[in-house]
């Protein structure tokens, strides 16, 4: 049931890229406006045909320009949620969901609405629903087609931040019930980090960088294309519980982290975004510091950039974190790949919006 996409086109936006999305995986397409993200979704859905392309999913070929195969949209088992939601204003939530079914089934519509936490609002029309509730109706309607692929085109951009955070939590919970490829188009990097298993950075219609979310967020070139100045890494963690001093203990693969402002019950899996410039390195385990988070790590690479800076890649268990230091400091410490060092992180340096819930497929510390 893997989604495989290969597209080449000269207009309206030049495109030349290919990617696969596995069942149960969420791939985020990110990049600047005009890079072709929405056009890619339209190609998958059958709403636009590129010059040269091949799209396959669910064991069948939807589009193959060389073989002259081009299934119309209604024959492609795809669910799509647009930024505008596109609900029928004269229909109730349940009727909107049933409109996407080959044979209307009220019980199935109620089940899908319950899946997105709208079980009590099935008889309301869109004008009687909030923006967040309308978005959830749109998701339920997309799932009503029993799709092989789910496409999300900036689905959270039209709501306020508080509603968006609730919708993010809803999508994370919903994914536990889905075993299909999901493709998300977004310009919000926090959103991509929160929801995606893998990311594809698109610049001028080409694939600039693809990989796991952690790999992409550690790539300076990819971050520059997204307009992000600072490199960050994602550290999987599990909430252990609150401490008496107000900090929360998080268990990681190499030991505990203590951070403020963490929401969630014990056992909740998280991703902690660690900014490279917030990490301090020490040869020996430091003593007498106010910093509570000291993590042993192994240097895997030292990468020089522009100016006096240098990026140190560190293996922390199976996870990579990054430290930005000066070349002078690296020379004075005689750092080299293979060396063991201690990474020091101040608890108060991790912002609340850098503590993210983990998607279902994320492998956190146990």
N, C-alpha and C positions, 0 to 999 in steps of 0.2 A: 504493500500500500504506500510505498515511497513516492513522493512527488518529485519528478525530475523536470527541470526547466533549462532550456537552452534557447537564447534569443539573440538575433542580430537584426538591426534595422538602421536605416539612415534618417528617417523622419517619422513622426514629428520631432522625436528626440532620438539622437543616435544611441544605440544600445549594442553592447557586445559582452554578454555574460552568460554564465551557466551555474546552476546550483541544484542541490538535492536537499529535501527535507524528509526525515524519517517519520514513521508513524509515532504519534505521541509527542513529537518534538515541535517547539515553537521557534521559528526563524524570524528575526527582526531585520527588515531592510531599512537601513538608515543612510542618511546623506543629505546634502543641501537641497533646497527647493530647486526644482527643474532637473534633478538628476535622473528622473525616470522611474521612481519607485512605484507610483500609482499606475503608470503605463504598464509596468510588469504585471501587476495584479490584473489589469484589464486583459492582458494577453492570456493569462492563466484561465480567466473566467470566460473567455471567448468573446469579449466585447471589443477587441481590436486584434487584427492579424498582422504580425511583423513580416518583414521581407523574408527572413529565413528563421525558422523556429521549430522546436519540438517540445511538446509538453505531454507528459504521461503521468498517470496516477491511477490507483485502484486496479492495477493490472491491465489497463487499457491505454491506448494512445488517443489523446484528445486533439492534438495538433501535430502535424508533420508536413511542413510545406513541400519538402522534396517528394514525399509519397502522395501529396495532394489529399491529405486527410485533414479535415477541419470540422470538428463537431460543433454544432450551434450551441449557444449557452445553455438551452434547456436540456440538452443531452449530456452536459458535463455535470457530474455529481459534485458540485461546488456550492458552498454557502459563503455569502459575502456580506459584510457589515460595512456600510459607508459612513463617512463622517456625518452626513445629514440624516442618517437612519432610514429615510425614505419610507416611513410608515403611512398606511392609508388613513387619512384623518377621519373618515366616516365609519371606520371599523373599530371594534373593541380590540383590546390586546389579544384575546383568544382568537378573534376572527383574523387579525393580522397574521398570527402564527399559522392558522389553518389555511390561509390563502397560499402558503408555500407548499402545502401537502398535495400529492397526487390525488388523494381521496381525503376529504376533510374528516378529521377525527378529534372531537372535542376532548376526549380523555387524554389523548396524546398531547394536545395543545396545553392542557392543564399540567401534565407531567413536565413538559419543557419549561413552562413558566415557573413551576415550583423549583426546577433545577437552577433557575437564575433568581430565586427568592422573590417571585412575584405572584405567589399562589393566591393571595387575597385581592389582587388587582386585575383579574382576568377580564372583567366586564367594563373596565374603564377605557375610554377613548384616549388617543394620544394627547389631546388638549387637557385632559384631566391628570396627566402624569408629568412628573418632573423630567428634566433632561436625562438624568441618570436612569430613571425607570424606563424611559423611551429607548435608551441604548440597550437595556437588558431585554426588552421586547424584540429589538432588532437581532440580538444574538440568538434568542429562542427561535425566531423565524428562520434564521440562517441554518440552525440545526434541524429544523422541521423537514428539510429536504433529505435528511440522513446523508449528508455529504461525505465524500471521501477526502475532501480538503476544505479547510476553513480559512477564509481570507478576511483580514481586519485592516481597513484603510483609514488610518488616523481616527479610530472609533471613540477616543476619549478626549479629543481636543476641544469639543464644544461645551464642556462642562467645567465647573469651577474646581479648584484644587481639592477641596474636601471631598466632593463627589467623585472626582477622579481616583482618589486613593481608595475609596470604597469599591469602585468598579474594578480597580486593580486586584484587590483582595478577592472579589467575586470571580474574576477570570482565573486566578491561581487555584481557587477551590474547584471551579468548573473543570479545569484541565485534568483533574483526577478521574473524571468520568469520560474523557475523550481519548480515543486511540487513533487519531488522524493527524496528518501534517497540518500545522497552523502557520500561516505567514502573516506577520504584522508589519505594516508600514507606519513609521513614527519618526518625528523629528526630536522627540524628548528622550535624551540619553538616560535619565533616571528611569523612565518607563521601560526602555529597552533592557537596561540592566536588571530591572525587577522581574520582567516577564520572560525574557528570552533564554533559551538554552544555547543558541548560537546566533551570531550576528553576521550580516553581510554589509560592508560599507561600500556604497555606490557613489562614484564621483564621475560626472560627465558621461553617465551611461555605462561605465565600466566597473567591474568588480575590483575595488582597491585592496580590500582585505576581508577575508572570511575566516571564521573559526569559532571556538567557544567564546562566550561573553568575556571571560577572563582574559583570553588571548588577545581579543580585539582591543579591550580597554588598556592593555599593556603596550600597544603599538603606537608610537609617537606619530607616525605618518598617517595612520587611520584617524587618530584624534585630531590632527590638524585639519583633515578633510571635513571633520564634523564641527570644526570651530571650537574645539576644546584645547585649552592650553596645557593642562597638567595631566600627567599620566597617573593612572590608578590601577590597583589590583583588587580582586574580589576574593575574600577569605571566607570559605564556608565555616559556619559555626552553628551550635545548638544552644538554646537558652537553658542554663542550669537552674537559675533562680536568683531572686533579689538578695543583695547583701544588706547588712544593717546600716551601712553608711550611705545608702541610696544608689550605689552602683549595682549593675546586674552582671552576674558571672555568665560568660559564654564559653563553652567548651569547644576547642579547635583540635586539629590533628596533632598539634605539638604542645598543647597546654592551654590554660585558661586566659581569657581576656576579660577585663573589667571595664564596662562602659556605662555612661549615664544615659537616661532617656530611652531605654529599650522597652518596647511594648511586646507583650506576648506571654503565653503560658510556658512553663518548663517543658522541654521537648520540642519546642517550635524551632524549625530550621530557618537559618538566616544566611544572608550574604553581607559581609561587612566590607564596605568600600574603603580601602586604605590608600590615601594619597601619597605618592612617592616622596614629595617634599616634606611630609610629616614624619618620615621614618629616619631615625638616627642609628648609626652603626657603631658597635664597640667590639674590639677583639675579644676581651674577657667579659664575663658577666658583670655588669656594673653594680656597685653597691652605693648606698647613700643617695639614691636618686628619688625624686618625688614621683617619677613615672612608674606606674604599676604594671605596665605590659612590657615584658621582656621575653622575646621569642627567639630560641636558637634557630639558625638557618645556615644553609650552605650556599656559597656563591656559585652560580652557574655561568654567569657571563658579566663582563663589564663593557658597556657600549658608550663610546664618546659621542657627544653631539656638538652643536654649535656653541661657541663661547666656552667658559671654564667648567661647564657642568659635565657630569658623567652619570650614567644610569647603571645601577648595580641590580642584576637579576638574582633573586634569592629563592631557593627551594625551601618551602616550609611544609614538610610532609609531602603530599602529592600536589600541593598548591604553590603557585609562584606569587611572590610579592616583590615590590620594587622599592628601591631607595635612590633618591636623587641627591648626590653629593658632589663636591668639587673634585676635579682631577688632582689638585694639590693634596686634598685629604686622602684620596685613594693612594697616592704615592707615599705619603707619610706613614700610612698604615700598612703599606706593602701588600695591598689586597690582590688576590689572584683567584681565578676559578678553582673550585675545590676547597677553598678555605672555609672554616666554620667561624661564623660571627654571631653576634647577638643583635637583633633588631629591636629598637626601643620605640614605643609608641605611647604618646601621652593620651590618657583617657579622654580628656576634654577636647582633643583635636579632631575627634570623629563626630561630624555633624549628624543630627538626627536623620536627615534625609539620605545619609550614606549607610544607614542600617536598613537593609532590604529583606523582605520575605523571600524565601527561596522557592523557585518553581518546583513542581513535582519531581522532575528528573535530576535536580541538583544533588550532588553527592556531598553532604555535609559531614562534619565530624560526628562520631557516634560514641 
